[in-house]
């Protein structure tokens, strides 16, 4: 393979692993090709121009160009949000157990109180769900504070996650109905997977929404 093409192929793999998007990879490769061809015309090979560590040079070039690294960023965001969901669910479950007696007293209606079923459902499901949203948003906001526009991302998550929960709850209940409300491991796993997929989609949408906003609103576009 031609030394220039070999170098560009190595740089392409490094950029892809570095999370550089396709359009940015093409722009970086075009600029690098011009530099390599210009150096070759002067009798300077790629190794002399870039050094032996081509992947390292490619990563530095991408960072200096200020290109966005969406893939690793989204993986970090989703992983962090999932940890926040787990922490929020655990906290919500703990508080729920602590208030269980009070909720049982209210729902058993010992004093003849007529509690609407909608209120019961909202408390039983909405209370833990609020902790899940709070856990995801707070964990992302705190743990990923060095990322650009993470505050706007967290704010968007605070709006989109509850809306997603409202939409996905009847979908999950409908799926549970198709299984006869089975509590088997595969059925429960599928229900959890549906919810997590919906929350992940809302998180990705929140990130894209935040990055589309004008850089001057809320916080700088780059940290």
Secondary structure per residue as TSV (DSSP state, phi and psi in degrees):
chain	resnum	aa	ss	phi	psi
A	1	X	-	360.0	142.8
A	2	X	-	-56.6	137.4
A	3	X	H	-56.3	-37.5
A	4	X	H	-67.1	-45.8
A	5	X	H	-64.7	-38.0
A	6	X	H	-63.8	-42.1
A	7	X	H	-65.1	-42.8
A	8	X	H	-64.5	-38.2
A	9	X	H	-65.0	-40.1
A	10	X	H	-64.6	-43.1
A	11	X	H	-64.5	-38.2
A	12	X	H	-61.1	-44.1
A	13	X	H	-64.3	-39.1
A	14	X	H	-66.1	-41.6
A	15	X	H	-66.0	-39.9
A	16	X	H	-63.8	-44.3
A	17	X	H	-67.5	-26.4
A	18	X	T	-79.4	-7.7
A	19	X	T	88.5	18.3
A	20	X	B	-79.6	133.9
A	21	X	-	-68.1	164.3
A	22	X	H	-60.2	-47.1
A	23	X	H	-61.7	-41.4
A	24	X	H	-68.3	-36.9
A	25	X	H	-62.3	-42.0
A	26	X	H	-65.6	-39.9
A	27	X	H	-67.2	-42.6
A	28	X	H	-65.0	-41.0
A	29	X	H	-65.1	-38.0
A	30	X	H	-64.4	-43.2
A	31	X	H	-66.0	-42.4
A	32	X	H	-66.2	-37.1
A	33	X	H	-60.6	-43.1
A	34	X	H	-61.1	-42.8
A	35	X	H	-64.8	-42.7
A	36	X	H	-66.3	-42.6
A	37	X	H	-67.5	-37.5
A	38	X	H	-65.6	-40.8
A	39	X	H	-67.7	-39.0
A	40	X	H	-62.9	-35.8
A	41	X	H	-63.3	-25.9
A	42	X	T	-94.8	7.2
A	43	X	T	82.4	17.9
A	44	X	-	-105.9	123.2
A	45	X	-	-82.5	168.8
A	46	X	H	-58.7	-39.6
A	47	X	H	-64.7	-37.3
A	48	X	H	-69.9	-34.7
A	49	X	H	-79.3	-42.6
A	50	X	H	-103.5	-19.0
A	51	X	-	91.9	179.4
A	52	X	S	-78.2	-26.7
A	53	X	-	-92.4	79.1
A	54	X	H	-65.6	-44.4
A	55	X	H	-58.6	-41.5
A	56	X	H	-63.8	-40.5
A	57	X	H	-62.5	-41.9
A	58	X	H	-62.8	-42.0
A	59	X	H	-65.4	-41.9
A	60	X	H	-64.1	-39.3
A	61	X	H	-61.8	-42.3
A	62	X	H	-65.6	-42.8
A	63	X	H	-64.9	-41.4
A	64	X	H	-67.9	-29.1
A	65	X	H	-77.5	-12.7
A	66	X	T	73.7	26.7
A	67	X	-	-72.6	153.6
A	68	X	-	-81.7	138.8
A	69	X	B	-111.0	83.5
A	70	X	H	-72.3	-43.8
A	71	X	H	-62.3	-55.2
A	72	X	H	-61.7	-35.5
A	73	X	H	-63.2	-43.2
A	74	X	H	-68.2	-36.7
A	75	X	H	-63.5	-43.3
A	76	X	H	-62.8	-43.0
A	77	X	H	-62.7	-46.8
A	78	X	H	-66.1	-41.4
A	79	X	H	-63.3	-43.1
A	80	X	H	-66.5	-42.3
A	81	X	H	-62.4	-38.6
A	82	X	H	-64.7	-40.4
A	83	X	H	-61.7	-42.5
A	84	X	H	-63.1	-38.2
A	85	X	H	-61.8	-44.6
A	86	X	H	-64.2	-43.5
A	87	X	H	-64.5	-43.0
A	88	X	H	-64.1	-40.5
A	89	X	H	-64.3	-41.4
A	90	X	H	-64.3	-44.5
A	91	X	H	-64.3	-43.9
A	92	X	H	-62.0	-39.9
A	93	X	H	-65.0	-39.8
A	94	X	H	-64.3	-46.1
A	95	X	H	-66.0	-37.9
A	96	X	H	-59.8	-44.3
A	97	X	H	-64.4	-37.0
A	98	X	H	-64.9	-32.1
A	99	X	T	-97.3	7.7
A	100	X	H	-59.8	-42.3
A	101	X	H	-62.1	-43.3
A	102	X	H	-63.2	-42.8
A	103	X	H	-66.6	-36.5
A	104	X	H	-64.8	-41.2
A	105	X	H	-60.7	-43.2
A	106	X	H	-66.1	-42.1
A	107	X	H	-79.4	-27.7
A	108	X	H	-75.9	-14.5
A	109	X	T	53.8	57.4
A	110	X	T	-66.2	-24.4
A	111	X	T	-101.8	18.7
A	112	X	-	77.8	19.0
A	113	X	-	-71.0	139.4
A	114	X	-	-100.8	89.4
A	115	X	-	-87.8	120.2
A	116	X	-	-61.4	145.0
A	117	X	H	-62.7	-30.2
A	118	X	H	-62.6	-36.1
A	119	X	H	-68.3	-40.9
A	120	X	H	-61.9	-46.4
A	121	X	H	-62.9	-42.2
A	122	X	I	-62.2	-39.7
A	123	X	I	-72.1	-45.6
A	124	X	I	-65.4	-39.4
A	125	X	I	-100.3	-36.9
A	126	X	I	-71.7	-34.0
A	127	X	H	-62.7	-53.2
A	128	X	H	-64.1	-35.6
A	129	X	H	-62.6	-35.8
A	130	X	H	-62.4	-38.3
A	131	X	H	-67.9	-36.3
A	132	X	H	-62.3	-47.2
A	133	X	H	-64.1	-45.7
A	134	X	H	-60.9	-41.8
A	135	X	H	-63.8	-44.6
A	136	X	H	-64.7	-46.7
A	137	X	H	-66.5	-45.8
A	138	X	H	-65.7	-41.1
A	139	X	H	-65.2	-42.8
A	140	X	H	-64.2	-45.1
A	141	X	H	-63.4	-38.2
A	142	X	H	-85.9	-48.1
A	143	X	H	-73.8	-30.1
A	144	X	T	-109.5	30.6
A	145	X	T	-63.8	-16.9
A	146	X	T	-81.4	-12.9
A	147	X	S	-74.8	147.1
A	148	X	T	-65.5	138.5
A	149	X	T	56.9	33.2
A	150	X	H	-73.1	-27.8
A	151	X	H	-65.0	-43.4
A	152	X	H	-65.0	-36.4
A	153	X	H	-63.2	-45.6
A	154	X	H	-63.5	-39.4
A	155	X	H	-63.6	-40.9
A	156	X	H	-65.9	-38.9
A	157	X	H	-61.9	-40.3
A	158	X	H	-60.8	-27.7
A	159	X	H	-87.6	-44.4
A	160	X	H	-78.6	-35.3
A	161	X	H	-63.0	-46.0
A	162	X	H	-62.5	-39.5
A	163	X	H	-62.8	-40.5
A	164	X	H	-63.6	-40.4
A	165	X	H	-61.1	-40.1
A	166	X	H	-63.9	-38.9
A	167	X	H	-75.2	-41.5
A	168	X	H	-79.4	-20.7
A	169	X	H	-60.8	-50.9
A	170	X	H	-65.2	-30.0
A	171	X	H	-64.9	-44.8
A	172	X	H	-65.4	-40.0
A	173	X	H	-64.5	-37.5
A	174	X	H	-64.9	-40.0
A	175	X	H	-64.4	-42.2
A	176	X	H	-61.0	-36.6
A	177	X	H	-63.4	-38.9
A	178	X	H	-65.7	-24.1
A	179	X	T	-96.7	8.3
A	180	X	T	69.1	29.2
A	181	X	S	55.0	43.1
A	182	X	-	-66.9	143.9
A	183	X	-	-106.9	17.1
A	184	X	S	-67.5	157.7
A	185	X	H	-58.6	-45.3
A	186	X	H	-62.1	-39.9
A	187	X	H	-67.4	-45.1
A	188	X	H	-64.8	-40.7
A	189	X	H	-61.4	-41.8
A	190	X	H	-64.0	-40.7
A	191	X	H	-64.8	-43.8
A	192	X	H	-62.9	-39.9
A	193	X	H	-63.7	-39.5
A	194	X	H	-61.1	-45.9
A	195	X	H	-64.9	-46.1
A	196	X	H	-64.4	-37.8
A	197	X	H	-63.7	-40.6
A	198	X	H	-65.6	-43.4
A	199	X	H	-65.4	-38.3
A	200	X	H	-64.1	-43.1
A	201	X	H	-61.5	-40.3
A	202	X	H	-65.9	-36.4
A	203	X	H	-67.2	-44.2
A	204	X	H	-62.8	-42.6
A	205	X	H	-62.4	-39.3
A	206	X	H	-62.2	-40.8
A	207	X	H	-65.5	-46.2
A	208	X	H	-63.5	-38.5
A	209	X	H	-62.6	-45.3
A	210	X	H	-64.2	-39.3
A	211	X	H	-74.9	-18.4
A	212	X	H	-82.2	-16.0
A	213	X	S	-70.6	152.3
A	214	X	-	-56.1	139.2
A	215	X	T	-63.3	-24.6
A	216	X	T	-79.0	-5.8
A	217	X	S	-99.0	125.6
A	218	X	S	87.1	-52.3
A	219	X	S	-165.4	163.3
A	220	X	-	-62.8	155.8
A	221	X	S	-76.4	-17.2
A	222	X	-	-135.3	141.9
A	223	X	-	-82.3	360.0
